[in-house]
Amino acid sequence: MALPDTILTPAGNSAELMAFLGSGAVKITEADLTVALSVGVGEVEKACGPIVSRNLTERIAGGSRVALKGGRCSAVVSLTPDAGGSAPASYIIDGQVIASGDGSDLPTGVIVYTSGFCSTTTTPPWWAKAAALHIARHYWRTQLSNSKAPTIGDGSSYLIPNQAASLMDGYTLAPDGFA
């Protein structure tokens, strides 16, 4: 099966996800596998930010320290201040929080920064891959493979199983305003 290239299926290899789903997955379609895969990876990235490094853009309100919402900052690419402001020459980066290297306030404007745990050429972190596999399997078992209506206790009322939540613990993003 050819799947999109993600942290779970480099070069479209679906064997690992199929093995994780177990022998009951013989009836799974490529479309269902793609959906389960997208849900698993999407939920990990929603909780922890980008896994594979990429540039994110967001508007910041400025101040002595600014909490970024999209992910942990590994580098500031650019800061475009609103009219009348200027960007600092250097930055202090601490996870989701950035500050000016010279102690001045950051201006209000648009920031572009790099966020992620690995590059496109390095192996994704084990915890992200394992959490995405757990979520994909849970989603497939409770939503895609059920031909019956969901019942109480079958797991269909939640998306992230405890195993996946435990694997992401320590890597999840701070809630808005609490970084």
Secondary structure, DSSP 8 states (H G I E B T S, - for coil): ------SSSGGG--HHHHHHH-GGGGG--HHHHHHHHHHHHHHHHHHH--SB-EEEEEEE--BSEEE-SSS--SEEEEEEE-TT----S-EEEETTEEEETTS--B-SEEEEEEE-SB-TTS---HHHHHHHHHHHHHHIIIIIS--S---TTSSTT-SS-HHHHHHHTTTS---TT--
